[in-house]
Amino acid sequence: MLKFSTVLAIIVFLVISISAQQNLTTPQASQEASVSQRIGLTDIVITYHRPAVNKREVWGALVPYEQVWRAGANENTTISFSTDVTVENNKVAAGTYGLHMIPTKDSWTIIFSKDNAAWGSFFYNQANDVVRFTVNPVNNEFQEWLSYSFDGLSANSTTLSLKWEKLSIPIKIDVDVNATVIANMQKELTGIPGFFWQGWNQIALYALTNNYNLDKAQSWVDRSIGINKNLTNMMTKSLILESMGKSEDAEKTKKEAFALPGIDETQVNALGYQLMGIGKTEEALEIFEKNTVDHPDSWNVWDSLAEGLLTKGDKVKAKQYYEKALGIAPENQKDRIKGILTNIK
């Protein structure tokens, strides 16, 4: 007879062997997937598992009505936001949430839970809800594998859609892009960029371009000027004052800007492109025209004025000034200008 200790050793060996076999990785029937979208500076990420219809009745059967469902398969479906957002008119803080749904024949309840690491909805606890809201499902073309997608994309919003079988569940997500961009810039300005004038001018210019808190924009550009007073940030201040309805102060600041010592053709040209970049084409043309008066023998100033006119849509004058630039441009610029002239119809 085998000794008890020998039998015990055999049993332990078998248990360990079986456990090891169970822990080997095999493909899941509902495979893991993720999809992401950036709105402004906000990243939205969905991580989920994709079950198949597999000739089964889904709604009201495989996925029962009036019961909490994990909105996928296997572990929690999760949704994460890198900044605060608004979901179906509900404020949601940055973070990662377990995503659950309660299907019905009509409207669906969508749930964001602070518990994002559970196995499906089996351990769902309503006390952990961060937000609940309802949406209406819409009919969709048949889809064998469950999927999420970002539809109806705009500069500050998107619609997250769950699509499976013949239904789509749309969830509208809005982002306050200006607030998130400004907040990110302010954070960056607590680092090395905060020691230099360019960053403070950039945040002021962004606020101006998006009509976002002009009082703060003025304080930011004043900080830029305090570090290094120059044509660029003085013109930014002039534009902010103009937008605030302070025309006399704006004009005074503009004259002061152009009276600064050491202003050259390149600085003026760069200012013109800065204005074009924020959509102030008329103001940019005024700057480019001034540069042609001050530096009539420079091919570059005529080239820039032509580009500004082409941006405005004045092809006749743009062609005229490109030809003028071509006549005095160096050889390494002639082919580029000729190419532009060829494309002006």
BELPE-V293095 format. One record per run of one state. SS is the DSSP state (a for helix, b for strand, c for the rest). FROM is the first residue (numbers start at 0). TO is the last residue. If there is no record, write none. Layout:
SS:FROM:TO + SS:FROM:TO
This chain:
c:0:2 + a:3:21 + c:22:29 + b:30:38 + c:39:40 + b:41:49 + c:50:50 + b:51:51 + c:52:57 + b:58:58 + c:59:61 + b:62:62 + c:63:66 + b:67:68 + c:69:75 + b:76:80 + c:81:83 + b:84:86 + c:87:88 + b:89:91 + c:92:93 + b:94:101 + c:102:105 + b:106:112 + c:113:124 + a:125:127 + b:128:135 + c:136:136 + b:137:150 + c:151:155 + b:156:173 + c:174:175 + a:176:187 + c:188:190 + a:191:194 + c:195:195 + a:196:208 + c:209:212 + a:213:226 + c:227:229 + a:230:242 + c:243:245 + a:246:257 + c:258:263 + a:264:276 + c:277:279 + a:280:293 + c:294:297 + a:298:311 + c:312:313 + a:314:327 + c:328:329 + a:330:342 + c:343:344
